[in-house]
Amino acid sequence: MKVNIISLTCCAGCVSSFLNAGDALLEILSGDFEIVYSPTFIDLKEIPEVDLSIVEGGVRTVSDEELIREVRAKSRILVALGICA
């Protein structure tokens, strides 16, 4: 499963906590799971098409709105993560 991790207007704390879950996270995601896009962790400019996008943060700017629309169009499943998502 190819995965994007997207941060809108936020502190990136939710994704960092999610990825720091260690063994518990690996157990849950023990299948075919590849993070292919995450500005916090991977230097990739173009958002690829994926099976799953995990989005944290809120839509607070025009740029956020454009980004979330592009992410939705390129994702089979979209999940909002965190208290401000």
WOVENUR-V152121 format. One record per residue. N is the residue number from 1. OMEGA is omega in whole degrees, -180 to 180 (none if undefined). D_CENTER is the distance of its C-alpha to the mean C-alpha in Angstrom with 1 decimal. Layout:
n:N omega:OMEGA d_center:D_CENTER
n:N omega:OMEGA d_center:D_CENTER
This chain:
n:1 omega:177 d_center:13.2
n:2 omega:-172 d_center:10.9
n:3 omega:169 d_center:7.1
n:4 omega:170 d_center:4.6
n:5 omega:-172 d_center:1.8
n:6 omega:175 d_center:3.5
n:7 omega:174 d_center:6.5
n:8 omega:179 d_center:9.4
n:9 omega:-176 d_center:12.8
n:10 omega:-178 d_center:12.4
n:11 omega:-178 d_center:13.3
n:12 omega:180 d_center:10.1
n:13 omega:-178 d_center:12.2
n:14 omega:179 d_center:10.2
n:15 omega:178 d_center:7.6
n:16 omega:178 d_center:10.8
n:17 omega:179 d_center:12.7
n:18 omega:-178 d_center:10.5
n:19 omega:178 d_center:10.9
n:20 omega:-180 d_center:14.4
n:21 omega:173 d_center:15.4
n:22 omega:-175 d_center:17.2
n:23 omega:179 d_center:19.5
n:24 omega:178 d_center:18.5
n:25 omega:179 d_center:14.9
n:26 omega:179 d_center:16.6
n:27 omega:180 d_center:19.0
n:28 omega:-175 d_center:16.5
n:29 omega:-172 d_center:14.6
n:30 omega:178 d_center:17.9
n:31 omega:-180 d_center:17.8
n:32 omega:-174 d_center:16.5
n:33 omega:-178 d_center:12.9
n:34 omega:175 d_center:11.8
n:35 omega:-176 d_center:8.7
n:36 omega:179 d_center:9.8
n:37 omega:174 d_center:7.7
n:38 omega:-179 d_center:6.5
n:39 omega:179 d_center:9.1
n:40 omega:-172 d_center:9.7
n:41 omega:-175 d_center:10.7
n:42 omega:179 d_center:11.6
n:43 omega:179 d_center:14.0
n:44 omega:-174 d_center:13.3
n:45 omega:-175 d_center:14.3
n:46 omega:178 d_center:13.8
n:47 omega:-178 d_center:10.7
n:48 omega:172 d_center:11.8
n:49 omega:-175 d_center:12.4
n:50 omega:174 d_center:10.6
n:51 omega:-173 d_center:11.4
n:52 omega:170 d_center:8.1
n:53 omega:175 d_center:4.9
n:54 omega:-174 d_center:3.3
n:55 omega:173 d_center:4.3
n:56 omega:178 d_center:6.7
n:57 omega:-178 d_center:10.0
n:58 omega:176 d_center:12.6
n:59 omega:-175 d_center:14.0
n:60 omega:-178 d_center:16.9
n:61 omega:175 d_center:17.8
n:62 omega:178 d_center:18.7
n:63 omega:176 d_center:16.2
n:64 omega:-179 d_center:13.3
n:65 omega:178 d_center:14.9
n:66 omega:-180 d_center:15.3
n:67 omega:-177 d_center:11.7
n:68 omega:176 d_center:10.5
n:69 omega:177 d_center:13.5
n:70 omega:180 d_center:12.7
n:71 omega:180 d_center:9.2
n:72 omega:-179 d_center:11.2
n:73 omega:-176 d_center:13.9
n:74 omega:-176 d_center:12.2
n:75 omega:175 d_center:10.5
n:76 omega:179 d_center:12.8
n:77 omega:177 d_center:11.0
n:78 omega:180 d_center:8.6
n:79 omega:174 d_center:8.0
n:80 omega:-177 d_center:8.4
n:81 omega:173 d_center:8.3
n:82 omega:-174 d_center:11.1
n:83 omega:-179 d_center:14.4
n:84 omega:-177 d_center:13.7
n:85 omega:none d_center:11.0
